[in-house]
Structure formats: C-alpha cells, structure tokens
C-alpha cells in the first residue's frame, strides 16, 4: 500500500466535520512548499533559531502599561 493509499484510507474514516480542517492543512502545506520554492531564503520553522527562543522568557504582556510610558 502506498502512502497516498494510506492517506486516502484514513481520510475516508474521518468524520465530515473534520474534512474542512484536513483540506485547510493540505492547502497550507502546499502553499508553504510553493513559497519556499519561490523564495528559498525564507527560513522554514524548523530552521528558524527564534523558534527555540519563543516562550523562553516569561515576561507577561509586554504591551501592558505602554500607554502610560509613551504619554507621560
């Protein structure tokens, strides 16, 4: 059984309510691949060093109180 056959078999068992989400994921993935083919310098999330850093600092809401700081 090919990978495509396995995917089709799994999709046939998915409730109709999830099919739109699956289609969105497929289109998103295809679009991301096309973007990298057009702009190969755009980093993939796996290659982006900031991905490991995101969430590393618990600073709360950085915009909290910004109006007071800006307009004092």
ZIJOWO-V892514 format. One record per pair of residues at least 4 apart in sequence whose ideal C-beta (glycine too) atoms are under 8 Angstrom apart, sorted by the first residue. I is the first residue (numbers start at 1). J is the second residue. Records with the same first field share a line. If there is no record, write none. Layout:
I=J  J
This chain:
1=5  6  9
2=6
3=7
4=8
5=9
6=10
7=11
8=12
9=13
10=14
11=19  22
14=18  19  22
15=19
18=22
19=23
20=24
21=25
22=26
23=27
24=28
25=29
26=30
27=31
28=32
29=33
30=34
31=35
32=36
33=37
34=38
35=39  42
36=40  42  44
43=47  48
44=48
45=51
46=51
49=53
50=54
52=56
60=64
65=69
66=70
67=71
68=72
